């Protein structure tokens, strides 16, 4: 029995290589994240996901599939989900003319968000994907190019209600959810893929605004991904490496008990901690020590995949040396993200009345 499999890795192409199989079979690997390079067609994707599950049936197959510009699978029947900003704009539009009902924009927006969650989740599950890293809970300040229209709205109350609606649609499809990027990435300009963003606001200001959706969604949120952002008035470390943010604030103060994923450890925002360059292994250990249950390493399986092997070997060595110990609670949180129901075959889904009605509700 696997004690704790905290690593979410990627694979090189549209089918598994021998190296992919070896890495996925490793007892420290808990899942795989797919990208556009892993996609050719629905039939190919279904074969790939089935092959992954044949390696280990408990592996969590994940993807960043939010809608808008962050949607990995776009052809061969997959619905183009609009960016989340479209639902916020729908919320703000109460209709035209004297017959428009007050709040009708909010009603249409929440129904549309639920429909988007259902379409997104059910299509992915029909192709063997278990989980999508969605929704974005960051606020739209108009500052962050990397967030931009991925955000529902500037108002944290609107974000929470639309996110809860989308999560409800995912739940109808049998899929868990992931709120990101805790406590908030929308107020900084720098892109943590290439820089280390710094948000100089106070803890009080962040909790009152950016982080407000997290406790409001506590009964619905199943996982959280912290930001590779430094909030120096709270901690010198980025949130994903900070016990203050993950243990004291997220777990204790906000009482979140679901899974916590690190963001991609290959991002620039994850490669320096307190001004020091760190290895992938040290970054993973820092994230796990801070309170992450699962850590992602993306886009490193290409070529010889040496960084992936270094991380697997490094974490294994750290366990033997007593620098890291498996967490049964973390493993339980990982397993809880796996779907509990069988997916609906694609052809049957296309004819399902609930699915067709959901398509009609999309903006």
Order of alpha helices (4+ residues) and beta strands (2+ residues): beta-alpha-beta-alpha-beta-beta-beta-alpha-alpha-beta-alpha-beta-beta-alpha-alpha-beta-beta-beta-beta-beta-alpha-beta-alpha-alpha-alpha-alpha
